[in-house]
C-alpha cells in the first residue's frame, strides 16, 4: 500500500540546529533560575538587615575633666582598644551629667561615656542608653574643718560647703545626700568649687567642708589626708545610705591605708561610693561592647586600695539595662575565633558564618529543586504531545469508521511537524526519540485503518 505524501515525510522532518537548541536551553534555564535567584537575593537582603555591619574603626568616649580619673581611665581604654585596631577618641567634659546629655544627642558624635552611679536614676535620664557594666568604685570624700567630730551629714547644716560645679556628678550626688538630711539652699551655702580650688579654700577657711569624688591615689586626696588641720568624715550611717540609694556601695577604708608608718588614717573610715558605669548608645556593635568589657577588665580588674582583684567590672546595673550579649560576654568571654585570630579577621568570619548558615539552608534545597523543575518543564512539553497521540489513538480504536483522509492523517502530521520543531536538550534525547517512535507507530495504525476503510487508496 502506498500512502500519499509518505515519500515526502523525511523532507518535512526538520533538523533543529544545535545553536537553536542551545538558545532554547539557556532560555529555559533562565526561566527556572531567575525566580530562584530573586528569592535568594531577597533572602540575602533580609538577612543583611539582621546581621550587624562591620564595627566602626573610630569611636568616641565622653569622660570628665583632664585632671580627673575619668579622663585617665578613658586614655587607658584607648590603649587597650588600639591593640585591636580600634581608635578610641577621649573627650574631656564637665562630668557625668554632660556625658549623659552628649550620649543622648545623636549629633554629638559620642558613642560611649563614663557615668557616675546615681546619675541615670534621675527623672531626666534619656532613653537610648545601655550599660556595659559597673566598672569601678568612686569614693565620696567629705573633708571638713572643725574641732568636733562630724560623722553625719545633717551636722553640716548651715555651713559653707564645696560641692562642685553645675553639671558635675559630684554636685548631683552631694545634693542628693544632703537633701536627704534636710541640708538645702535655704539653710546652707553651697559653693561650685571642686578639686584643688576647693581644697585650697578649705585650708584657707573659706569653706567648712568639701565633697570630692576622686580616686584615693589623687594628689588632692593624698594632701588633704596628710593635713592635720583637715578631717576626713567617716559615714556613721553608710549602710543606711546604700539601702536608700542602691547605686551606692559601702567602702571600709582601713586604718593605715594611706601610710602604714604614720598610721593614716588613724582609724577605720566608712565611706559611701557610687559605682561608675561605662555606658553606650543603644545599638552599639556587639564586637565593640565585647572589646570594651575586655578593656574594663584590664584597667579595673587588678584590684586596688578600695576593691579586690577581679571584683570589677561587674555585669550588673541597678539603673540601666545591660547592652545585648554583654552578660553572656562576661560569662563566656570572647568567641573561639577572637581568641586566636586578629579582631578584624575574626569579626569578618563571624559575620560570614551568620550569613552562610541560613543561606546554605536555602541554597541546598534550591540546588535540588531547580534541576527538577527544569526537567519537569522539558518533560511537560513532550508529555503534551504524548497526550495528543493518546487521544488520537483512542478515537481510531473506538470508531474506526470515522477515519478519513482529512482528519486523522492531518492530525498525526500536525503532531509530527510540531514535535520536529521542538529543540530538545541532548540530555532528553532518549525521551524525544521515544516520542518520535510513538508518533510513527500511531501513523502506521492510522494508515493501516485508512487502507482497510478505503482500499481504493492502495
C-alpha positions as CSV (number, residue, x, y, z in Angstrom):
1,X,0.0,0.0,0.0
2,X,1.3,3.4,-1.0
3,X,0.3,6.3,1.2
4,X,0.1,9.7,-0.4
5,X,2.7,12.1,0.8
6,X,4.7,9.4,2.7
7,X,7.6,9.8,0.3
8,X,7.9,13.4,1.4
9,X,7.8,12.8,5.1
10,X,11.6,12.8,5.6
11,X,11.8,16.1,3.8
12,X,9.2,17.6,6.1
13,X,11.1,16.5,9.3
14,X,13.1,19.5,10.4
15,X,16.7,19.0,11.8
16,X,17.0,21.6,14.6
17,X,20.3,23.3,14.6
18,X,22.5,22.9,17.7
19,X,22.6,26.7,18.1
20,X,18.8,26.8,18.4
21,X,18.8,24.1,21.0
22,X,21.5,26.0,23.0
23,X,19.4,29.2,22.8
24,X,16.3,27.3,23.9
25,X,18.2,25.6,26.7
26,X,19.5,28.9,28.0
27,X,16.1,30.4,27.9
28,X,14.6,27.5,29.9
29,X,17.4,27.7,32.4
30,X,16.8,31.5,32.7
31,X,13.0,30.9,33.2
32,X,13.7,28.5,36.0
33,X,16.8,30.0,37.6
34,X,15.6,33.7,37.6
35,X,12.8,33.2,40.2
36,X,15.3,31.2,42.3
37,X,17.8,34.0,42.1
38,X,15.2,36.6,43.0
39,X,14.2,34.5,46.1
40,X,17.8,34.0,47.1
41,X,18.6,37.7,46.7
42,X,15.6,38.7,48.8
43,X,16.6,36.3,51.5
44,X,20.1,37.7,51.5
45,X,18.8,41.2,51.8
46,X,16.6,40.2,54.7
47,X,19.5,38.5,56.4
48,X,21.7,41.5,55.9
49,X,19.2,43.6,57.9
50,X,19.6,41.2,60.8
51,X,23.4,40.9,60.7
52,X,25.4,43.8,62.2
53,X,27.6,45.6,59.8
54,X,31.4,45.7,60.4
55,X,32.2,47.6,63.6
56,X,33.4,51.2,63.1
57,X,37.1,51.8,63.4
58,X,36.8,55.1,65.3
59,X,34.6,55.7,68.3
60,X,34.5,58.4,71.0
61,X,34.1,58.3,74.7
62,X,33.0,61.2,77.0
63,X,34.9,61.1,80.3
64,X,35.4,64.1,82.6
65,X,38.0,66.8,83.3
66,X,41.5,66.3,82.1
67,X,42.8,66.2,85.7
68,X,40.3,63.6,86.8
69,X,40.2,59.8,87.0
70,X,37.6,59.5,84.3
71,X,39.8,61.1,81.7
72,X,42.7,58.9,82.8
73,X,40.6,55.8,82.5
74,X,39.5,56.8,79.0
75,X,43.1,57.1,77.9
76,X,43.8,53.6,79.3
77,X,40.8,52.2,77.5
78,X,42.1,53.7,74.3
79,X,45.4,52.0,74.7
80,X,43.7,48.6,75.0
81,X,41.4,49.1,72.0
82,X,44.3,50.3,69.9
83,X,45.8,46.8,70.0
84,X,42.6,45.6,68.2
85,X,42.8,48.3,65.5
86,X,40.1,50.5,67.1
87,X,40.8,54.2,67.7
88,X,39.0,55.4,70.8
89,X,38.9,59.2,71.0
90,X,38.7,60.5,74.5
91,X,36.7,63.7,75.0
92,X,37.1,65.8,78.1
93,X,33.8,67.0,79.7
94,X,32.5,68.7,82.8
95,X,31.2,65.4,84.2
96,X,28.6,62.7,84.2
97,X,25.6,64.9,83.5
98,X,27.1,66.4,80.4
99,X,28.2,62.9,79.4
100,X,24.6,61.7,79.6
101,X,23.4,64.6,77.6
102,X,26.0,64.1,74.9
103,X,25.3,60.4,74.6
104,X,21.6,61.1,74.2
105,X,22.3,63.6,71.4
106,X,22.6,61.7,68.0
107,X,24.6,64.6,66.6
108,X,27.2,64.8,69.3
109,X,29.4,62.1,67.9
110,X,29.7,60.4,71.3
111,X,29.4,56.6,71.3
112,X,30.4,55.7,74.9
113,X,30.6,57.6,78.2
114,X,31.7,57.1,81.8
115,X,28.7,57.7,84.1
116,X,28.7,58.2,87.8
117,X,26.4,55.9,89.8
118,X,23.1,57.7,90.5
119,X,23.0,60.0,87.5
120,X,20.9,57.7,85.4
121,X,18.3,57.3,88.2
122,X,17.2,60.9,87.8
123,X,13.9,61.7,86.1
124,X,15.8,63.4,83.3
125,X,17.5,60.2,82.2
126,X,17.0,59.9,78.4
127,X,16.2,56.7,76.6
128,X,18.5,55.0,74.2
129,X,21.4,54.4,76.7
130,X,22.6,50.9,77.7
131,X,25.2,49.9,80.2
132,X,28.3,47.8,79.6
133,X,28.6,47.1,83.4
134,X,29.8,48.8,86.5
135,X,33.5,49.5,86.2
136,X,34.9,50.9,89.4
137,X,34.0,52.4,92.7
138,X,34.3,56.2,93.0
139,X,34.5,57.0,96.7
140,X,32.9,60.2,98.0
141,X,35.3,62.1,100.3
142,X,33.9,64.6,102.7
143,X,36.7,66.7,104.2
144,X,35.9,69.3,106.8
145,X,37.4,71.8,109.3
146,X,36.0,71.5,112.9
147,X,37.2,70.8,116.3
148,X,34.3,68.4,116.9
149,X,33.9,65.1,115.0
150,X,31.3,65.1,112.2
151,X,30.0,61.7,111.1
152,X,26.5,62.5,109.9
153,X,25.7,64.8,107.1
154,X,22.9,66.7,108.9
155,X,25.7,68.2,111.1
156,X,26.8,70.2,108.1
157,X,23.6,72.3,108.1
158,X,24.4,76.0,108.0
159,X,28.0,75.5,106.8
160,X,29.8,76.6,103.7
161,X,30.2,73.5,101.5
162,X,32.0,73.0,98.2
163,X,30.0,70.6,96.1
164,X,31.4,71.1,92.6
165,X,30.0,73.0,89.5
166,X,26.6,72.6,87.9
167,X,26.6,69.6,85.6
168,X,29.1,67.6,87.6
169,X,28.4,64.2,89.0
170,X,29.9,65.2,92.3
171,X,27.4,68.0,92.8
172,X,24.5,65.8,91.8
173,X,25.5,63.1,94.4
174,X,26.3,65.7,97.1
175,X,22.9,67.4,96.7
176,X,21.1,64.0,96.8
177,X,22.8,63.1,100.1
178,X,22.5,66.5,101.7
179,X,18.8,67.0,100.8
180,X,18.0,63.6,102.3
181,X,19.4,65.1,105.5
182,X,17.4,68.4,105.2
183,X,20.5,70.3,104.2
184,X,19.3,72.7,101.4
185,X,19.9,76.0,99.8
186,X,17.6,77.7,102.3
187,X,19.8,76.8,105.3
188,X,23.3,76.2,103.8
189,X,25.7,77.9,101.5
190,X,26.8,75.8,98.5
191,X,29.9,76.6,96.5
192,X,30.7,75.4,93.0
193,X,34.4,74.9,93.8
194,X,35.9,71.5,93.3
195,X,39.3,69.9,93.0
196,X,42.4,71.9,94.0
197,X,40.4,75.1,94.2
198,X,38.1,73.6,96.8
199,X,41.0,72.1,98.8
200,X,42.7,75.5,98.9
201,X,39.5,77.2,100.0
202,X,39.1,74.6,102.8
203,X,42.6,75.2,104.0
204,X,42.2,78.9,103.9
205,X,39.0,78.7,105.9
206,X,36.8,80.0,103.1
207,X,34.9,76.7,103.1
208,X,33.9,74.5,106.1
209,X,33.6,71.2,104.1
210,X,34.2,69.9,100.6
211,X,32.7,66.9,98.7
212,X,35.2,65.3,96.3
213,X,34.6,62.2,94.2
214,X,38.1,61.0,93.3
215,X,40.4,58.0,93.4
216,X,42.4,57.6,96.6
217,X,45.6,57.9,94.6
218,X,44.6,61.5,93.7
219,X,47.2,64.1,94.8
220,X,44.4,66.3,96.2
221,X,43.1,63.5,98.4
222,X,46.6,62.5,99.5
223,X,47.4,66.1,100.5
224,X,44.2,66.6,102.5
225,X,44.6,63.3,104.3
226,X,48.0,64.4,105.5
227,X,46.9,67.9,106.6
228,X,46.5,67.9,110.3
229,X,44.0,70.8,110.2
230,X,41.7,68.8,108.0
231,X,39.5,65.9,109.0
232,X,38.0,63.1,106.9
233,X,34.4,62.3,107.7
234,X,33.5,58.6,108.4
235,X,29.9,58.0,107.5
236,X,28.2,56.6,110.6
237,X,25.1,55.9,108.5
238,X,26.9,54.5,105.5
239,X,24.9,51.2,105.3
240,X,21.6,53.1,105.5
241,X,22.6,55.2,102.5
242,X,23.1,52.1,100.4
243,X,19.5,51.0,101.3
244,X,18.0,54.2,100.2
245,X,20.3,54.6,97.2
246,X,21.0,51.2,95.6
247,X,23.7,52.7,93.3
248,X,25.9,53.4,96.4
249,X,28.3,51.0,97.9
250,X,29.8,51.0,101.4
251,X,33.6,51.0,101.5
252,X,35.7,50.4,104.5
253,X,38.9,52.4,104.3
254,X,41.2,50.5,106.7
255,X,43.4,52.2,109.3
256,X,46.8,53.0,107.9
257,X,45.7,52.5,104.3
258,X,47.4,55.7,103.1
259,X,50.5,55.4,105.2
260,X,51.4,52.5,107.4
261,X,54.2,54.2,109.2
262,X,52.4,57.4,110.1
263,X,49.1,55.5,110.6
264,X,47.0,57.5,108.1
265,X,44.1,57.4,108.7
266,X,44.4,56.6,112.4
267,X,41.1,54.7,112.4
268,X,38.9,52.7,110.0
269,X,36.8,55.1,107.8
270,X,33.4,54.2,106.4
271,X,32.8,55.8,103.0
272,X,30.0,55.6,100.5
273,X,30.8,55.3,96.9
274,X,28.8,55.4,93.7
275,X,29.9,52.6,91.3
276,X,30.7,54.2,88.0
277,X,29.5,52.6,84.8
278,X,30.6,52.5,81.2
279,X,27.5,53.3,79.1
280,X,26.8,53.3,75.4
281,X,24.2,54.2,72.8
282,X,21.5,51.5,72.2
283,X,22.6,49.5,69.2
284,X,26.3,49.5,70.0
285,X,28.1,46.9,67.9
286,X,28.4,43.7,69.9
287,X,32.0,43.3,68.9
288,X,32.8,46.8,70.3
289,X,30.9,46.1,73.6
290,X,33.0,43.0,74.0
291,X,36.2,44.9,73.4
292,X,35.2,47.5,76.0
293,X,34.5,44.8,78.5
294,X,38.0,43.4,77.9
295,X,39.4,46.9,78.3
296,X,37.5,47.4,81.6
297,X,38.8,44.1,82.9
298,X,42.4,45.1,82.1
299,X,42.1,48.5,83.6
300,X,40.0,47.9,86.7
301,X,40.4,44.2,87.4
302,X,43.7,44.3,89.1
303,X,42.4,45.4,92.4
304,X,43.3,48.5,94.5
305,X,43.0,50.2,97.7
306,X,39.2,50.1,97.7
307,X,38.4,46.9,95.9
308,X,39.8,43.4,95.5
309,X,41.3,41.7,92.5
310,X,38.7,40.6,89.9
311,X,35.9,42.4,91.7
312,X,35.4,44.8,88.8
313,X,33.9,45.2,86.2
314,X,30.6,43.7,87.1
315,X,27.7,42.7,84.7
316,X,25.1,44.4,86.8
317,X,23.5,47.8,86.7
318,X,20.6,48.9,89.1
319,X,19.9,51.9,86.9
320,X,20.3,51.0,83.2
321,X,19.6,48.0,81.1
322,X,22.6,46.0,80.0
323,X,23.6,46.0,76.4
324,X,22.6,42.8,74.4
325,X,25.0,40.0,74.8
326,X,27.1,41.8,77.4
327,X,26.1,39.5,80.3
328,X,26.9,36.4,78.1
329,X,30.3,38.0,77.2
330,X,31.1,38.5,80.9
331,X,30.5,34.8,81.5
332,X,31.9,33.2,78.3
333,X,34.5,35.8,77.2
334,X,35.5,36.3,73.6
335,X,34.5,33.8,70.9
336,X,36.8,30.9,69.8
337,X,37.8,32.9,66.7
338,X,38.6,36.1,68.6
339,X,40.9,34.2,71.0
340,X,43.1,33.0,68.2
341,X,42.7,35.4,65.3
342,X,43.1,39.2,64.9
343,X,40.0,41.1,65.9
344,X,39.0,42.3,62.4
345,X,39.6,39.0,60.7
346,X,37.6,37.1,63.4
347,X,34.8,39.6,63.2
348,X,34.6,39.2,59.4
349,X,34.5,35.4,59.6
350,X,31.8,35.5,62.3
351,X,29.6,37.8,60.1
352,X,30.1,35.5,57.1
353,X,29.1,32.5,59.2
354,X,25.9,34.2,60.4
355,X,25.1,34.8,56.7
356,X,26.3,31.4,55.4
357,X,24.3,29.1,57.6
358,X,20.8,30.4,56.6
359,X,21.9,30.9,53.0
360,X,23.1,27.4,52.8
361,X,19.8,26.2,54.3
362,X,18.0,27.9,51.5
363,X,20.6,27.2,48.7
364,X,20.9,23.5,49.2
365,X,17.2,22.8,48.6
366,X,17.2,25.1,45.6
367,X,20.1,23.2,44.1
368,X,18.0,20.1,44.3
369,X,14.7,21.6,43.3
370,X,15.7,23.9,40.4
371,X,17.0,21.0,38.2
372,X,13.8,19.0,39.0
373,X,11.7,22.0,37.8
374,X,13.8,22.3,34.7
375,X,13.4,18.6,33.9
376,X,9.7,18.9,34.6
377,X,9.3,21.8,32.1
378,X,11.0,19.8,29.4
379,X,9.1,16.7,30.0
380,X,5.8,18.6,30.2
381,X,6.4,19.7,26.5
382,X,6.9,16.1,25.4
383,X,4.0,14.8,27.5
384,X,1.7,17.2,25.9
385,X,2.2,15.6,22.5
386,X,2.0,12.1,24.1
387,X,-1.5,13.1,25.3
388,X,-2.5,14.3,21.8
389,X,-1.3,10.9,20.4
390,X,-3.3,9.1,23.1
391,X,-6.4,10.9,22.2
392,X,-6.0,10.3,18.5
393,X,-5.3,6.6,19.1
394,X,-8.4,6.3,21.3
395,X,-10.5,7.9,18.5
396,X,-9.2,5.3,16.0
397,X,-9.8,2.4,18.3
398,X,-13.3,3.4,19.4
399,X,-14.7,4.4,16.0
400,X,-12.7,3.0,13.0
401,X,-15.4,4.2,10.5
402,X,-14.8,7.9,11.3
403,X,-11.3,7.6,9.8
404,X,-10.8,9.6,6.6
405,X,-8.0,11.2,4.8
406,X,-8.8,14.7,6.2
407,X,-8.9,14.1,10.0
408,X,-6.6,11.5,11.4
409,X,-3.8,11.9,8.9
410,X,-3.8,15.7,9.2
411,X,-3.7,15.3,13.0
412,X,-0.8,12.9,13.0
413,X,1.1,15.0,10.5
414,X,0.5,18.1,12.6
415,X,1.8,16.4,15.7
416,X,4.8,15.1,13.8
417,X,5.6,18.6,12.4
418,X,5.2,20.2,15.9
419,X,7.4,17.7,17.6
420,X,10.1,18.0,14.9
421,X,10.3,21.7,15.7
422,X,10.9,21.2,19.5
423,X,14.5,22.0,20.4
424,X,15.3,19.3,23.0
425,X,18.5,19.4,25.0
426,X,20.8,16.4,24.5
427,X,20.1,15.1,28.0
428,X,16.5,14.4,26.8
429,X,17.3,12.7,23.5
430,X,16.0,9.3,24.6
431,X,12.6,10.7,25.6
432,X,12.5,12.8,22.4
433,X,13.2,9.8,20.1
434,X,10.8,7.6,22.1
435,X,8.1,10.2,21.3
436,X,9.1,10.2,17.6
437,X,8.8,6.4,17.6
438,X,5.4,6.6,19.2
439,X,4.3,9.1,16.5
440,X,5.5,6.8,13.8
441,X,3.6,3.9,15.4
442,X,0.4,5.8,15.6
443,X,0.9,7.0,12.0
444,X,1.2,3.4,10.8
445,X,-2.0,2.5,12.6
446,X,-3.8,5.5,11.0
447,X,-2.6,4.5,7.6
448,X,-3.5,0.8,8.2
449,X,-7.0,1.8,9.2
450,X,-7.3,4.1,6.1
451,X,-6.2,1.1,3.9
452,X,-8.9,-1.1,5.4
453,X,-11.7,1.5,5.2
454,X,-10.6,2.9,1.8
455,X,-8.9,0.1,-0.2
456,X,-9.0,2.1,-3.4
457,X,-6.1,4.2,-1.9
458,X,-3.6,1.4,-2.2
